[in-house]
Amino acid sequence: MKVYGIDFTSTPSQSKPITCLKCEFDNSVLECGDLVTFKTFRQFETSLQSSGPWVAGLDFPFGLPRKFVKNMGWPEDWESYVGLAAKLSRKQFRTLLDDYKKDRATGDKEHRRAVDKIFGGVSPQKQYGVPVALMFHEGAPRILKSGANIPWLRPKGDNRMIFEAYPGALARGLIGRASYKSDSKAKQSADKDAARALLYAKVISKDFADLLGFQIHANSNLVQDKSGDHIDALLCAVQAAYAWKQRDDNFGMPTDVDRVEGWIAGPIL
């Protein structure tokens, strides 16, 4: 099976593209190959239309919190509310999120999904710092438009299958809270270099292989990217491969996944 690990950004460019690690998976070994980049959303959209079968792990929130969707009066099914969000410009979507928070009590302004609480993620309504809300707004409509199979949210018979991934959760499970990446050159340091090297060593270790049920063969050059995008793409591929291996057991996910909010693929460490 072809497996793609995709490190996403809400503003792809020459200097900060969407990064994709191409892999092959035979249920016992995840063989990681070439890195490709998409400097525009059009290139990314074209990649989603490539012929299957393949599975991909993408690192942005596919869904919004059920509480937010309900309070907005939006349809409580993924395809419908993502379709509504897609009609909003980025400015309109940001304004909507800001307006939603204005009169709400502290602690009840940005909600987390059930899966965010388990994996340690932030609210998909968050616009600042890591702007996951903008990643949702740019990413979810594009995977909806792709027509691919998105388990739980939009299950289809299509042989292209897309999973939500969260490399940060996997990294924390392997190396704790050590910071291993930064887009800012001023914040790139020897400590982060060491953390990426340790993370890579953990990923390819026998202990991790025993936990996953498969080995990972990946080029050590992935750690040289100080932004962390390359090793994050590897972690996304690992999460997608794990879900595919568990395909006969709900993709390794609970049986009661919220079909409004979605779920994150991969083991909970």
C-alpha positions as a Markdown table, in Angstrom:
| # | Residue | x | y | z |
|---|---|---|---|---|
| 1 | Met | 0.0 | 0.0 | 0.0 |
| 2 | Lys | 1.2 | 3.5 | -0.8 |
| 3 | Val | 1.3 | 5.6 | 2.3 |
| 4 | Tyr | 1.7 | 9.4 | 2.3 |
| 5 | Gly | 2.6 | 11.5 | 5.4 |
| 6 | Ile | 1.7 | 15.1 | 4.7 |
| 7 | Asp | 2.8 | 18.0 | 6.8 |
| 8 | Phe | 0.2 | 20.7 | 6.1 |
| 9 | Thr | 0.3 | 24.5 | 6.2 |
| 10 | Ser | -2.5 | 27.1 | 5.8 |
| 11 | Thr | -0.2 | 29.3 | 3.7 |
| 12 | Pro | 2.0 | 27.2 | 1.4 |
| 13 | Ser | 4.8 | 29.0 | -0.3 |
| 14 | Gln | 8.3 | 28.5 | -1.7 |
| 15 | Ser | 9.9 | 28.9 | 1.7 |
| 16 | Lys | 7.1 | 27.0 | 3.6 |
| 17 | Pro | 5.5 | 24.4 | 1.3 |
| 18 | Ile | 3.2 | 21.5 | 2.2 |
| 19 | Thr | 5.6 | 18.5 | 2.6 |
| 20 | Cys | 4.8 | 15.0 | 1.6 |
| 21 | Leu | 6.8 | 11.8 | 2.5 |
| 22 | Lys | 6.1 | 9.0 | 0.1 |
| 23 | Cys | 6.2 | 5.5 | 1.6 |
| 24 | Glu | 5.4 | 1.9 | 0.9 |
| 25 | Phe | 3.8 | -0.4 | 3.5 |
| 26 | Asp | 3.4 | -4.2 | 3.4 |
| 27 | Asn | 1.9 | -4.5 | 6.9 |
| 28 | Ser | 5.3 | -5.5 | 8.4 |
| 29 | Val | 7.6 | -2.7 | 7.2 |
| 30 | Leu | 6.9 | 1.0 | 6.4 |
| 31 | Glu | 9.5 | 1.8 | 3.8 |
| 32 | Cys | 9.9 | 5.6 | 3.6 |
| 33 | Gly | 11.1 | 7.1 | 0.3 |
| 34 | Asp | 11.1 | 10.4 | -1.4 |
| 35 | Leu | 10.0 | 13.8 | -0.1 |
| 36 | Val | 7.9 | 16.0 | -2.4 |
| 37 | Thr | 6.6 | 19.5 | -1.7 |
| 38 | Phe | 3.6 | 21.4 | -2.8 |
| 39 | Lys | 4.2 | 25.2 | -3.0 |
| 40 | Thr | 0.6 | 26.0 | -3.9 |
| 41 | Phe | -2.8 | 24.6 | -2.9 |
| 42 | Arg | -3.4 | 23.7 | -6.6 |
| 43 | Gln | -0.5 | 21.3 | -6.4 |
| 44 | Phe | -1.8 | 19.8 | -3.2 |
| 45 | Glu | -5.3 | 19.4 | -4.7 |
| 46 | Thr | -3.8 | 17.7 | -7.7 |
| 47 | Ser | -2.0 | 15.2 | -5.5 |
| 48 | Leu | -5.3 | 14.3 | -3.8 |
| 49 | Gln | -6.7 | 13.3 | -7.1 |
| 50 | Ser | -3.8 | 10.9 | -7.9 |
| 51 | Ser | -5.0 | 7.4 | -8.6 |
| 52 | Gly | -5.3 | 5.0 | -5.6 |
| 53 | Pro | -5.0 | 2.8 | -3.8 |
| 54 | Trp | -3.3 | 4.9 | -1.2 |
| 55 | Val | -3.7 | 6.1 | 2.4 |
| 56 | Ala | -2.5 | 9.5 | 3.7 |
| 57 | Gly | -2.1 | 11.1 | 7.1 |
| 58 | Leu | -2.6 | 14.9 | 7.2 |
| 59 | Asp | -1.8 | 17.0 | 10.2 |
| 60 | Phe | -4.7 | 19.4 | 10.6 |
| 61 | Pro | -8.0 | 19.1 | 12.4 |
| 62 | Phe | -10.6 | 17.6 | 10.0 |
| 63 | Gly | -13.5 | 18.6 | 12.2 |
| 64 | Leu | -14.8 | 21.3 | 14.5 |
| 65 | Pro | -16.1 | 20.8 | 18.1 |
| 66 | Arg | -19.7 | 19.5 | 18.2 |
| 67 | Lys | -20.5 | 22.2 | 20.8 |
| 68 | Phe | -19.4 | 25.0 | 18.3 |
| 69 | Val | -21.2 | 23.4 | 15.4 |
| 70 | Lys | -24.4 | 23.1 | 17.5 |
| 71 | Asn | -24.2 | 26.6 | 18.9 |
| 72 | Met | -23.7 | 28.0 | 15.4 |
| 73 | Gly | -26.9 | 26.3 | 14.2 |
| 74 | Trp | -24.9 | 24.5 | 11.6 |
| 75 | Pro | -26.0 | 21.0 | 10.3 |
| 76 | Glu | -24.6 | 18.4 | 12.6 |
| 77 | Asp | -23.0 | 16.3 | 9.9 |
| 78 | Trp | -19.4 | 16.8 | 8.6 |
| 79 | Glu | -20.0 | 17.2 | 4.9 |
| 80 | Ser | -22.7 | 19.9 | 5.4 |
| 81 | Tyr | -20.9 | 22.1 | 7.8 |
| 82 | Val | -17.6 | 21.9 | 6.0 |
| 83 | Gly | -19.4 | 22.9 | 2.9 |
| 84 | Leu | -20.7 | 26.0 | 4.8 |
| 85 | Ala | -17.2 | 26.8 | 6.1 |
| 86 | Ala | -15.9 | 26.5 | 2.5 |
| 87 | Lys | -18.2 | 29.3 | 1.3 |
| 88 | Leu | -16.6 | 31.8 | 3.8 |
| 89 | Ser | -13.4 | 33.7 | 2.9 |
| 90 | Arg | -10.5 | 33.5 | 5.3 |
| 91 | Lys | -11.4 | 36.9 | 6.7 |
| 92 | Gln | -15.1 | 36.0 | 7.1 |
| 93 | Phe | -14.1 | 32.7 | 8.9 |
| 94 | Arg | -11.8 | 34.6 | 11.2 |
| 95 | Thr | -14.4 | 37.2 | 12.0 |
| 96 | Leu | -17.0 | 34.4 | 12.7 |
| 97 | Leu | -14.6 | 32.8 | 15.2 |
| 98 | Asp | -13.8 | 36.1 | 16.9 |
| 99 | Asp | -17.5 | 37.1 | 17.1 |
| 100 | Tyr | -18.4 | 33.7 | 18.6 |
| 101 | Lys | -16.0 | 34.3 | 21.5 |
| 102 | Lys | -17.0 | 37.8 | 22.3 |
| 103 | Asp | -19.7 | 37.3 | 24.8 |
| 104 | Arg | -18.8 | 33.9 | 26.1 |
| 105 | Ala | -17.3 | 33.2 | 29.5 |
| 106 | Thr | -13.6 | 32.7 | 30.1 |
| 107 | Gly | -12.9 | 29.0 | 29.6 |
| 108 | Asp | -15.9 | 28.6 | 27.2 |
| 109 | Lys | -14.6 | 30.5 | 24.2 |
| 110 | Glu | -12.7 | 27.9 | 22.3 |
| 111 | His | -13.9 | 24.3 | 22.6 |
| 112 | Arg | -11.9 | 21.1 | 22.2 |
| 113 | Arg | -13.1 | 18.0 | 20.6 |
| 114 | Ala | -13.2 | 14.7 | 22.5 |
| 115 | Val | -10.2 | 13.5 | 20.6 |
| 116 | Asp | -8.2 | 16.7 | 21.3 |
| 117 | Lys | -8.6 | 16.1 | 25.0 |
| 118 | Ile | -7.3 | 12.6 | 24.7 |
| 119 | Phe | -4.3 | 13.4 | 22.4 |
| 120 | Gly | -3.5 | 16.7 | 24.1 |
| 121 | Gly | -4.5 | 18.9 | 21.2 |
| 122 | Val | -5.7 | 22.5 | 21.2 |
| 123 | Ser | -9.1 | 23.7 | 20.0 |
| 124 | Pro | -9.7 | 23.7 | 16.2 |
| 125 | Gln | -11.0 | 27.2 | 16.8 |
| 126 | Lys | -7.6 | 28.5 | 17.7 |
| 127 | Gln | -6.3 | 31.1 | 15.3 |
| 128 | Tyr | -3.1 | 32.3 | 16.8 |
| 129 | Gly | 0.2 | 30.6 | 17.6 |
| 130 | Val | -0.3 | 27.4 | 15.6 |
| 131 | Pro | -3.4 | 28.6 | 13.6 |
| 132 | Val | -5.2 | 25.2 | 13.5 |
| 133 | Ala | -8.5 | 27.0 | 12.7 |
| 134 | Leu | -7.0 | 28.3 | 9.5 |
| 135 | Met | -5.6 | 24.9 | 8.7 |
| 136 | Phe | -9.1 | 23.4 | 9.1 |
| 137 | His | -10.5 | 26.1 | 6.9 |
| 138 | Glu | -8.0 | 25.5 | 4.1 |
| 139 | Gly | -7.7 | 21.8 | 4.5 |
| 140 | Ala | -11.1 | 20.3 | 5.3 |
| 141 | Pro | -12.9 | 21.7 | 2.2 |
| 142 | Arg | -10.1 | 20.4 | 0.0 |
| 143 | Ile | -10.3 | 16.9 | 1.3 |
| 144 | Leu | -14.1 | 17.1 | 1.1 |
| 145 | Lys | -13.8 | 18.2 | -2.6 |
| 146 | Ser | -11.3 | 15.4 | -3.3 |
| 147 | Gly | -14.0 | 12.7 | -3.0 |
| 148 | Ala | -11.6 | 10.4 | -1.1 |
| 149 | Asn | -12.7 | 8.0 | 1.7 |
| 150 | Ile | -12.5 | 9.7 | 5.1 |
| 151 | Pro | -13.4 | 7.1 | 7.7 |
| 152 | Trp | -16.1 | 8.1 | 10.1 |
| 153 | Leu | -16.6 | 11.6 | 8.7 |
| 154 | Arg | -17.3 | 10.7 | 5.1 |
| 155 | Pro | -16.9 | 6.9 | 4.5 |
| 156 | Lys | -16.9 | 5.9 | 0.9 |
| 157 | Gly | -15.9 | 3.0 | -1.3 |
| 158 | Asp | -13.1 | 5.1 | -2.8 |
| 159 | Asn | -9.6 | 3.5 | -2.7 |
| 160 | Arg | -8.0 | 6.8 | -1.6 |
| 161 | Met | -8.2 | 7.0 | 2.2 |
| 162 | Ile | -7.4 | 10.1 | 4.3 |
| 163 | Phe | -6.8 | 10.1 | 8.0 |
| 164 | Glu | -6.3 | 13.0 | 10.4 |
| 165 | Ala | -2.8 | 12.8 | 12.0 |
| 166 | Tyr | -1.2 | 14.7 | 14.9 |
| 167 | Pro | 2.6 | 14.3 | 14.8 |
| 168 | Gly | 3.0 | 16.4 | 18.0 |
| 169 | Ala | 1.1 | 13.9 | 20.1 |
| 170 | Leu | 3.3 | 11.1 | 18.8 |
| 171 | Ala | 6.4 | 13.1 | 19.4 |
| 172 | Arg | 5.4 | 13.8 | 23.0 |
| 173 | Gly | 4.8 | 10.1 | 23.6 |
| 174 | Leu | 8.3 | 9.3 | 22.4 |
| 175 | Ile | 10.5 | 12.2 | 23.7 |
| 176 | Gly | 8.3 | 14.1 | 26.2 |
| 177 | Arg | 7.9 | 17.8 | 26.0 |
| 178 | Ala | 11.3 | 18.5 | 24.4 |
| 179 | Ser | 11.0 | 21.1 | 21.6 |
| 180 | Tyr | 12.3 | 19.6 | 18.4 |
| 181 | Lys | 11.4 | 22.2 | 15.7 |
| 182 | Ser | 10.9 | 25.9 | 14.8 |
| 183 | Asp | 10.2 | 27.9 | 11.7 |
| 184 | Ser | 12.1 | 30.8 | 13.2 |
| 185 | Lys | 15.8 | 30.6 | 12.4 |
| 186 | Ala | 16.5 | 32.5 | 15.6 |
| 187 | Lys | 14.9 | 29.7 | 17.7 |
| 188 | Gln | 16.6 | 26.8 | 15.9 |
| 189 | Ser | 19.2 | 25.4 | 18.3 |
| 190 | Ala | 21.5 | 22.5 | 19.1 |
| 191 | Asp | 19.0 | 21.3 | 21.7 |
| 192 | Lys | 16.3 | 21.1 | 19.0 |
| 193 | Asp | 18.7 | 19.3 | 16.7 |
| 194 | Ala | 19.4 | 16.7 | 19.5 |
| 195 | Ala | 15.7 | 16.3 | 20.2 |
| 196 | Arg | 15.0 | 15.5 | 16.5 |
| 197 | Ala | 17.8 | 13.0 | 16.5 |
| 198 | Leu | 16.4 | 11.3 | 19.6 |
| 199 | Leu | 12.9 | 11.4 | 18.1 |
| 200 | Tyr | 14.2 | 9.7 | 14.9 |
| 201 | Ala | 16.0 | 7.1 | 17.0 |
| 202 | Lys | 12.8 | 6.3 | 18.9 |
| 203 | Val | 10.8 | 6.1 | 15.7 |
| 204 | Ile | 13.0 | 3.5 | 14.1 |
| 205 | Ser | 13.6 | 1.6 | 17.4 |
| 206 | Lys | 12.6 | -2.1 | 18.0 |
| 207 | Asp | 10.5 | -1.0 | 21.0 |
| 208 | Phe | 8.4 | 1.2 | 18.9 |
| 209 | Ala | 8.1 | -1.4 | 16.2 |
| 210 | Asp | 6.9 | -3.9 | 18.8 |
| 211 | Leu | 4.3 | -1.4 | 19.9 |
| 212 | Leu | 3.1 | -0.6 | 16.4 |
| 213 | Gly | 3.3 | -4.1 | 15.0 |
| 214 | Phe | 5.6 | -3.0 | 12.1 |
| 215 | Gln | 9.1 | -1.7 | 11.5 |
| 216 | Ile | 10.0 | 1.7 | 10.1 |
| 217 | His | 12.8 | 2.2 | 7.6 |
| 218 | Ala | 13.5 | 6.0 | 7.2 |
| 219 | Asn | 16.4 | 8.1 | 6.1 |
| 220 | Ser | 18.2 | 9.8 | 8.9 |
| 221 | Asn | 18.5 | 12.9 | 6.7 |
| 222 | Leu | 14.9 | 13.7 | 7.8 |
| 223 | Val | 16.3 | 15.2 | 11.0 |
| 224 | Gln | 18.4 | 17.8 | 9.2 |
| 225 | Asp | 15.3 | 19.9 | 8.4 |
| 226 | Lys | 15.3 | 22.3 | 11.4 |
| 227 | Ser | 11.7 | 23.4 | 10.8 |
| 228 | Gly | 10.7 | 19.8 | 11.7 |
| 229 | Asp | 8.4 | 19.5 | 8.7 |
| 230 | His | 10.3 | 16.5 | 7.3 |
| 231 | Ile | 10.2 | 14.5 | 10.5 |
| 232 | Asp | 6.6 | 15.5 | 11.1 |
| 233 | Ala | 5.7 | 14.1 | 7.6 |
| 234 | Leu | 7.3 | 10.9 | 8.8 |
| 235 | Leu | 5.2 | 10.8 | 11.9 |
| 236 | Cys | 2.1 | 11.5 | 9.9 |
| 237 | Ala | 3.0 | 8.5 | 7.6 |
| 238 | Val | 3.4 | 6.3 | 10.7 |
| 239 | Gln | 0.0 | 7.3 | 12.0 |
| 240 | Ala | -1.7 | 6.6 | 8.6 |
| 241 | Ala | 0.1 | 3.2 | 8.3 |
| 242 | Tyr | -1.0 | 2.2 | 11.9 |
| 243 | Ala | -4.6 | 3.0 | 11.0 |
| 244 | Trp | -4.4 | 1.0 | 7.8 |
| 245 | Lys | -2.9 | -2.0 | 9.6 |
| 246 | Gln | -5.9 | -1.8 | 12.0 |
| 247 | Arg | -8.4 | -1.5 | 9.1 |
| 248 | Asp | -10.3 | -4.6 | 10.2 |
| 249 | Asp | -10.6 | -3.2 | 13.7 |
| 250 | Asn | -12.1 | 0.2 | 13.1 |
| 251 | Phe | -8.7 | 1.5 | 12.0 |
| 252 | Gly | -7.6 | 1.4 | 15.6 |
| 253 | Met | -10.2 | 3.9 | 16.6 |
| 254 | Pro | -13.0 | 3.7 | 19.1 |
| 255 | Thr | -16.4 | 2.3 | 17.8 |
| 256 | Asp | -18.2 | 5.5 | 19.1 |
| 257 | Val | -16.2 | 8.1 | 17.1 |
| 258 | Asp | -18.1 | 11.4 | 17.0 |
| 259 | Arg | -19.1 | 11.7 | 13.3 |
| 260 | Val | -19.2 | 15.5 | 13.6 |
| 261 | Glu | -15.8 | 15.9 | 15.2 |
| 262 | Gly | -13.7 | 13.0 | 13.8 |
| 263 | Trp | -10.7 | 11.2 | 15.3 |
| 264 | Ile | -6.9 | 11.2 | 15.1 |
| 265 | Ala | -5.2 | 8.1 | 13.7 |
| 266 | Gly | -2.4 | 6.3 | 15.4 |
| 267 | Pro | -1.6 | 4.9 | 18.8 |
| 268 | Ile | -2.2 | 6.9 | 21.9 |
| 269 | Leu | 1.2 | 6.9 | 23.7 |
